[in-house]
Amino acid sequence: MSSSTLLVEKNGAVAVVTFNNPKALNALTVDTFEALEQMLSDLAEDQDVRVVILTGAGDKAFIAGGDIGFLATLDVAGARRFALLAQKVIDQIEAFPKPVIAAINGYALGGGCELSMACDMRVAADTARFGQPEVKLGIIPGFAGTQRLARLVGKAKAKEMIFTGEMISAADAERIGLVNRVVPADLLMEETQALAATMTDKSASAIALSKEAIDHGVEMDFARAARYEADLFGLSFATPDAQEGIAAFLEKRSPQFK
């Protein structure tokens, strides 16, 4: 599944996808998005993979944004097409049926920050930096960054980051809720792998239904979202995992989810 811009390595039930263009700080291109779209489809179908980690090659950047040289060639229609392609693939990350964790090893700027926000969780090295610097180029975030950032950290803080274009530290990103946790840079992958491992022996169907309840329910009013949760709660009882999990509890043994 590896490509010229993306590498995949499997470690048991965890697949690590690495954006592999460190000389360009792993900048996003059309080729990158097209390769990632196919890779995500393959990993979704891979029954051996339970969790996916996204990270960047090198020690400077997770993803430093879109390829500025490419952006310089775009007109209005081309810029919109690129944004829609990026949004489609980033939406694919958000809707992925298995947990996706971003291991943010350096700069997560522009499109890199936007891509990370679609992941279920974000673990950042203490050296990481985050930002939406598009206004410094006279443009705006185009990969749904205005929407996801506001939903994650609130409108006021999102406006501050986008209007100023300034970077924030990993510690500040954790403080405002942009990342789940900050770890020493040399322990980033170890800590992220450990977090992923806590999910690999859990019920895949229960995790997928929980993800659906959270991601879809948060966009509904509370009463409708609670009913939606009840629907999915009922649906979970139809799965083999529910039968196994409840039986294992009553029999005082560890469940063996398939």
SEZA-428594 format. One record per residue (C-alpha): residue number from 1; residue in one letter; x, y, z. Coordinates in pm, 1 decimal. Layout:
# SEZA-428594
+-----+--------+----------+----------+----------+
| num | residu |     east |    north |       up |
+-----+--------+----------+----------+----------+
| NUM |      a |        X |        Y |        Z |
...
+-----+--------+----------+----------+----------+
***
This chain:
# SEZA-428594
+-----+--------+----------+----------+----------+
| num | residu |     east |    north |       up |
+-----+--------+----------+----------+----------+
|   1 |      m |      0.0 |      0.0 |      0.0 |
|   2 |      s |    299.6 |    233.9 |     28.0 |
|   3 |      s |    347.3 |    504.4 |   -236.2 |
|   4 |      s |    611.2 |    763.5 |   -320.8 |
|   5 |      t |    453.6 |   1010.7 |    -78.7 |
|   6 |      l |    312.7 |    776.0 |    185.5 |
|   7 |      l |    460.2 |    482.7 |    374.3 |
|   8 |      v |    264.5 |    216.1 |    562.2 |
|   9 |      e |    406.2 |     -5.4 |    833.9 |
|  10 |      k |    200.3 |   -254.5 |   1030.0 |
|  11 |      n |    282.2 |   -333.6 |   1389.8 |
|  12 |      g |     37.2 |   -603.0 |   1490.7 |
|  13 |      a |   -310.9 |   -454.0 |   1471.6 |
|  14 |      v |   -179.0 |    -97.4 |   1432.9 |
|  15 |      a |    -98.6 |     56.4 |   1093.8 |
|  16 |      v |    133.7 |    358.3 |   1087.2 |
|  17 |      v |     93.4 |    583.4 |    782.5 |
|  18 |      t |    382.9 |    826.1 |    735.0 |
|  19 |      f |    368.7 |   1134.1 |    512.3 |
|  20 |      n |    702.1 |   1091.4 |    341.7 |
|  21 |      n |    837.2 |   1411.7 |    189.6 |
|  22 |      p |   1056.8 |   1554.3 |    465.4 |
|  23 |      k |   1253.4 |   1782.8 |    231.3 |
|  24 |      a |    927.4 |   1970.6 |    165.8 |
|  25 |      l |    818.5 |   1934.3 |    530.5 |
|  26 |      n |    565.3 |   1675.9 |    410.7 |
|  27 |      a |    363.8 |   1939.0 |    222.3 |
|  28 |      l |     32.1 |   1819.2 |     82.5 |
|  29 |      t |    -14.9 |   1776.7 |   -292.0 |
|  30 |      v |   -281.5 |   1635.3 |   -520.9 |
|  31 |      d |    -75.4 |   1316.1 |   -546.2 |
|  32 |      t |    -61.4 |   1288.3 |   -166.9 |
|  33 |      f |   -436.3 |   1320.3 |   -130.3 |
|  34 |      e |   -506.8 |   1070.9 |   -408.3 |
|  35 |      a |   -265.1 |    818.6 |   -256.8 |
|  36 |      l |   -411.3 |    871.9 |     90.3 |
|  37 |      e |   -765.7 |    820.9 |    -39.4 |
|  38 |      q |   -675.9 |    479.2 |   -178.2 |
|  39 |      m |   -468.8 |    386.2 |    124.9 |
|  40 |      l |   -752.0 |    465.7 |    365.3 |
|  41 |      s |   -991.0 |    255.0 |    158.0 |
|  42 |      d |   -749.4 |    -39.0 |    172.3 |
|  43 |      l |   -692.5 |     -3.9 |    546.9 |
|  44 |      a |  -1066.1 |     15.7 |    613.2 |
|  45 |      e |  -1105.4 |   -324.5 |    445.8 |
|  46 |      d |   -803.4 |   -479.9 |    620.2 |
|  47 |      q |   -948.6 |   -694.9 |    897.5 |
|  48 |      d |   -611.2 |   -721.7 |   1070.8 |
|  49 |      v |   -585.6 |   -345.1 |   1123.3 |
|  50 |      r |   -769.6 |   -210.0 |   1428.0 |
|  51 |      v |   -611.5 |    136.5 |   1471.6 |
|  52 |      v |   -436.8 |    374.6 |   1230.3 |
|  53 |      i |   -167.1 |    626.3 |   1327.1 |
|  54 |      l |    -80.6 |    917.3 |   1097.2 |
|  55 |      t |    257.9 |   1088.0 |   1133.7 |
|  56 |      g |    522.0 |   1276.3 |    935.0 |
|  57 |      a |    869.5 |   1175.9 |    821.0 |
|  58 |      g |   1165.4 |   1355.6 |    976.1 |
|  59 |      d |   1181.3 |   1548.9 |   1299.2 |
|  60 |      k |   1069.9 |   1891.8 |   1175.9 |
|  61 |      a |    716.1 |   1854.1 |   1050.1 |
|  62 |      f |    400.9 |   1649.5 |   1076.2 |
|  63 |      i |    264.6 |   1836.3 |    772.5 |
|  64 |      a |    363.3 |   2198.4 |    716.8 |
|  65 |      g |     64.7 |   2271.0 |    492.2 |
|  66 |      g |    -12.5 |   2266.4 |    123.3 |
|  67 |      d |    257.2 |   2288.5 |   -142.2 |
|  68 |      i |    296.2 |   2665.7 |   -188.5 |
|  69 |      g |    454.7 |   2625.8 |   -531.8 |
|  70 |      f |    144.9 |   2437.1 |   -644.8 |
|  71 |      l |    -88.2 |   2689.2 |   -481.9 |
|  72 |      a |     82.4 |   2965.7 |   -679.0 |
|  73 |      t |    -38.7 |   2805.9 |  -1003.9 |
|  74 |      l |   -406.5 |   2795.9 |   -907.7 |
|  75 |      d |   -687.5 |   3017.4 |  -1029.3 |
|  76 |      v |  -1026.9 |   3047.2 |   -861.5 |
|  77 |      a |  -1166.5 |   2726.4 |  -1010.4 |
|  78 |      g |   -845.3 |   2531.3 |   -952.9 |
|  79 |      a |   -823.3 |   2641.4 |   -590.2 |
|  80 |      r |  -1180.9 |   2530.4 |   -530.7 |
|  81 |      r |  -1117.3 |   2190.8 |   -693.3 |
|  82 |      f |   -810.2 |   2138.0 |   -474.8 |
|  83 |      a |  -1004.0 |   2234.2 |   -161.9 |
|  84 |      l |  -1286.4 |   1994.8 |   -248.0 |
|  85 |      l |  -1042.0 |   1708.6 |   -310.9 |
|  86 |      a |   -868.6 |   1777.3 |     21.3 |
|  87 |      q |  -1199.5 |   1801.4 |    205.0 |
|  88 |      k |  -1319.4 |   1471.1 |     55.6 |
|  89 |      v |  -1010.0 |   1283.9 |    173.4 |
|  90 |      i |   -996.9 |   1456.1 |    512.6 |
|  91 |      d |  -1366.1 |   1373.7 |    558.5 |
|  92 |      q |  -1265.9 |   1013.4 |    484.7 |
|  93 |      i |  -1029.4 |   1029.1 |    782.3 |
|  94 |      e |  -1305.9 |   1161.6 |   1006.6 |
|  95 |      a |  -1553.0 |    895.7 |    889.7 |
|  96 |      f |  -1297.3 |    613.4 |    902.3 |
|  97 |      p |  -1457.6 |    314.4 |   1081.5 |
|  98 |      k |  -1154.4 |    255.7 |   1305.0 |
|  99 |      p |   -975.9 |    491.8 |   1545.9 |
| 100 |      v |   -729.1 |    728.0 |   1377.5 |
| 101 |      i |   -460.1 |    894.4 |   1589.9 |
| 102 |      a |   -236.5 |   1176.2 |   1470.4 |
| 103 |      a |    118.3 |   1153.0 |   1608.7 |
| 104 |      i |    226.8 |   1512.5 |   1555.2 |
| 105 |      n |    604.0 |   1523.8 |   1544.9 |
| 106 |      g |    664.1 |   1886.1 |   1440.2 |
| 107 |      y |    492.4 |   2162.8 |   1247.6 |
| 108 |      a |    119.8 |   2106.9 |   1190.2 |
| 109 |      l |     37.6 |   2414.6 |    986.9 |
| 110 |      g |   -237.8 |   2502.7 |    743.0 |
| 111 |      g |   -355.2 |   2184.9 |    575.0 |
| 112 |      g |   -151.5 |   1980.8 |    821.2 |
| 113 |      c |   -339.8 |   2125.0 |   1115.1 |
| 114 |      e |   -666.3 |   2078.0 |    925.8 |
| 115 |      l |   -588.4 |   1713.8 |    851.0 |
| 116 |      s |   -493.0 |   1644.8 |   1212.0 |
| 117 |      m |   -824.2 |   1784.4 |   1334.3 |
| 118 |      a |  -1013.0 |   1513.3 |   1143.1 |
| 119 |      c |   -836.3 |   1242.4 |   1344.6 |
| 120 |      d |  -1010.0 |   1096.9 |   1648.1 |
| 121 |      m |   -719.1 |   1186.3 |   1876.5 |
| 122 |      r |   -403.0 |   1392.5 |   1854.4 |
| 123 |      v |    -80.9 |   1319.3 |   2044.1 |
| 124 |      a |    179.2 |   1593.7 |   2007.6 |
| 125 |      a |    551.8 |   1602.8 |   2067.3 |
| 126 |      d |    645.2 |   1882.1 |   2305.5 |
| 127 |      t |    832.3 |   2041.5 |   2014.4 |
| 128 |      a |    526.0 |   2050.3 |   1785.2 |
| 129 |      r |    375.8 |   2377.9 |   1665.9 |
| 130 |      f |     26.2 |   2441.4 |   1535.2 |
| 131 |      g |   -121.1 |   2715.4 |   1323.0 |
| 132 |      q |   -346.3 |   2830.5 |   1040.6 |
| 133 |      p |   -119.4 |   3085.8 |    870.4 |
| 134 |      e |   -319.4 |   3121.4 |    547.6 |
| 135 |      v |   -398.9 |   3491.3 |    605.2 |
| 136 |      k |    -27.3 |   3562.4 |    571.0 |
| 137 |      l |    -63.0 |   3446.1 |    208.7 |
| 138 |      g |   -380.1 |   3645.0 |    151.0 |
| 139 |      i |   -600.5 |   3334.5 |    151.0 |
| 140 |      i |   -808.8 |   3141.7 |    404.1 |
| 141 |      p |   -810.7 |   2781.1 |    527.6 |
| 142 |      g |   -974.9 |   2567.3 |    261.0 |
| 143 |      f |   -973.2 |   2213.9 |    395.6 |
| 144 |      a |  -1262.5 |   2278.1 |    642.6 |
| 145 |      g |  -1024.6 |   2429.6 |    897.5 |
| 146 |      t |  -1257.1 |   2719.9 |    978.3 |
| 147 |      q |  -1525.1 |   2467.8 |   1072.0 |
| 148 |      r |  -1333.0 |   2198.8 |   1258.5 |
| 149 |      l |  -1115.4 |   2441.7 |   1452.4 |
| 150 |      a |  -1416.9 |   2637.9 |   1576.4 |
| 151 |      r |  -1587.7 |   2316.5 |   1683.0 |
| 152 |      l |  -1279.1 |   2192.6 |   1866.6 |
| 153 |      v |  -1160.1 |   2505.7 |   2047.7 |
| 154 |      g |  -1453.4 |   2747.7 |   2023.1 |
| 155 |      k |  -1521.6 |   3037.6 |   1788.3 |
| 156 |      a |  -1317.1 |   3301.3 |   1970.5 |
| 157 |      k |   -996.6 |   3098.1 |   1991.1 |
| 158 |      a |  -1041.4 |   2974.9 |   1631.9 |
| 159 |      k |  -1076.8 |   3334.0 |   1513.2 |
| 160 |      e |   -765.2 |   3434.1 |   1706.4 |
| 161 |      m |   -558.6 |   3157.1 |   1544.7 |
| 162 |      i |   -694.3 |   3217.0 |   1193.9 |
| 163 |      f |   -704.2 |   3599.0 |   1198.9 |
| 164 |      t |   -349.7 |   3633.9 |   1335.8 |
| 165 |      g |   -197.9 |   3338.3 |   1151.9 |
| 166 |      e |     38.9 |   3289.4 |   1445.6 |
| 167 |      m |    166.2 |   2951.7 |   1562.9 |
| 168 |      i |     94.0 |   2812.7 |   1907.8 |
| 169 |      s |    297.3 |   2565.6 |   2111.1 |
| 170 |      a |    202.9 |   2206.2 |   2183.9 |
| 171 |      a |    136.3 |   2303.1 |   2545.7 |
| 172 |      d |   -105.6 |   2576.7 |   2437.7 |
| 173 |      a |   -269.3 |   2338.2 |   2190.6 |
| 174 |      e |   -334.8 |   2096.1 |   2475.4 |
| 175 |      r |   -464.5 |   2375.4 |   2698.7 |
| 176 |      i |   -728.5 |   2483.9 |   2446.0 |
| 177 |      g |   -830.7 |   2129.0 |   2357.7 |
| 178 |      l |   -668.4 |   2105.3 |   2015.2 |
| 179 |      v |   -463.7 |   1798.9 |   2119.6 |
| 180 |      n |   -532.2 |   1519.9 |   2366.0 |
| 181 |      r |   -186.7 |   1500.7 |   2519.2 |
| 182 |      v |    170.1 |   1626.7 |   2486.4 |
| 183 |      v |    467.8 |   1394.7 |   2530.6 |
| 184 |      p |    847.0 |   1428.5 |   2501.0 |
| 185 |      a |    947.8 |   1429.1 |   2135.3 |
| 186 |      d |   1167.5 |   1120.9 |   2170.8 |
| 187 |      l |    875.4 |    925.4 |   2315.9 |
| 188 |      l |    610.0 |   1034.7 |   2066.3 |
| 189 |      m |    570.7 |    710.9 |   1872.1 |
| 190 |      e |    614.3 |    493.8 |   2180.2 |
| 191 |      e |    338.7 |    682.3 |   2362.7 |
| 192 |      t |    111.1 |    690.2 |   2058.2 |
| 193 |      q |    159.4 |    318.7 |   1996.1 |
| 194 |      a |     77.2 |    253.2 |   2361.2 |
| 195 |      l |   -243.1 |    455.8 |   2329.7 |
| 196 |      a |   -336.6 |    264.8 |   2014.3 |
| 197 |      a |   -267.5 |    -67.2 |   2188.0 |
| 198 |      t |   -532.1 |      8.7 |   2452.3 |
| 199 |      m |   -792.5 |     -4.2 |   2173.7 |
| 200 |      t |   -679.8 |   -307.1 |   1976.8 |
| 201 |      d |   -829.0 |   -563.0 |   2216.4 |
| 202 |      k |  -1162.0 |   -382.6 |   2248.0 |
| 203 |      s |  -1474.0 |   -448.1 |   2041.7 |
| 204 |      a |  -1422.8 |   -301.6 |   1694.3 |
| 205 |      s |  -1797.6 |   -282.0 |   1636.9 |
| 206 |      a |  -1855.1 |   -102.1 |   1967.7 |
| 207 |      i |  -1580.7 |    148.4 |   1888.6 |
| 208 |      a |  -1723.9 |    210.5 |   1540.9 |
| 209 |      l |  -2074.3 |    265.2 |   1680.0 |
| 210 |      s |  -1940.6 |    491.5 |   1955.7 |
| 211 |      k |  -1754.4 |    697.0 |   1696.4 |
| 212 |      e |  -2069.7 |    728.2 |   1489.0 |
| 213 |      a |  -2271.6 |    836.8 |   1792.6 |
| 214 |      i |  -2020.8 |   1104.7 |   1889.4 |
| 215 |      d |  -1943.1 |   1241.8 |   1543.1 |
| 216 |      h |  -2301.1 |   1253.0 |   1418.1 |
| 217 |      g |  -2468.3 |   1327.3 |   1749.4 |
| 218 |      v |  -2260.9 |   1636.3 |   1821.8 |
| 219 |      e |  -2420.0 |   1805.6 |   1519.1 |
| 220 |      m |  -2775.4 |   1734.8 |   1645.3 |
| 221 |      d |  -2977.4 |   1892.5 |   1922.8 |
| 222 |      f |  -2936.7 |   1705.5 |   2250.2 |
| 223 |      a |  -3272.5 |   1526.2 |   2254.6 |
| 224 |      r |  -3233.5 |   1398.0 |   1898.7 |
| 225 |      a |  -2872.9 |   1296.4 |   1964.3 |
| 226 |      a |  -2971.7 |   1104.5 |   2276.6 |
| 227 |      r |  -3235.9 |    912.5 |   2079.7 |
| 228 |      y |  -2978.1 |    842.3 |   1810.0 |
| 229 |      e |  -2747.6 |    703.2 |   2077.3 |
| 230 |      a |  -3031.5 |    480.5 |   2202.0 |
| 231 |      d |  -3079.0 |    348.8 |   1847.3 |
| 232 |      l |  -2709.9 |    262.2 |   1819.2 |
| 233 |      f |  -2708.5 |    118.7 |   2171.9 |
| 234 |      g |  -2985.6 |   -118.3 |   2065.0 |
| 235 |      l |  -2802.5 |   -201.5 |   1744.0 |
| 236 |      s |  -2489.6 |   -293.3 |   1938.5 |
| 237 |      f |  -2681.6 |   -577.2 |   2105.4 |
| 238 |      a |  -2719.4 |   -744.2 |   1765.9 |
| 239 |      t |  -2343.3 |   -786.8 |   1728.4 |
| 240 |      p |  -2143.3 |  -1098.9 |   1814.1 |
| 241 |      d |  -1914.3 |   -876.5 |   2020.5 |
| 242 |      a |  -2199.1 |   -786.9 |   2256.4 |
| 243 |      q |  -2279.7 |  -1153.4 |   2310.0 |
| 244 |      e |  -1913.0 |  -1233.0 |   2374.0 |
| 245 |      g |  -1847.6 |   -931.7 |   2596.6 |
| 246 |      i |  -2146.7 |   -987.4 |   2822.6 |
| 247 |      a |  -2086.3 |  -1362.9 |   2841.9 |
| 248 |      a |  -1719.3 |  -1306.2 |   2928.1 |
| 249 |      f |  -1813.0 |  -1067.5 |   3209.2 |
| 250 |      l |  -2061.9 |  -1311.6 |   3358.9 |
| 251 |      e |  -1813.4 |  -1596.9 |   3325.5 |
| 252 |      k |  -1535.0 |  -1386.4 |   3481.0 |
| 253 |      r |  -1297.7 |  -1418.3 |   3185.8 |
| 254 |      s |  -1141.0 |  -1185.9 |   2931.7 |
| 255 |      p |  -1351.0 |  -1135.6 |   2619.1 |
| 256 |      q |  -1220.6 |  -1263.5 |   2285.7 |
| 257 |      f |  -1352.2 |  -1016.7 |   2032.7 |
| 258 |      k |  -1317.4 |  -1111.4 |   1665.2 |
+-----+--------+----------+----------+----------+
***
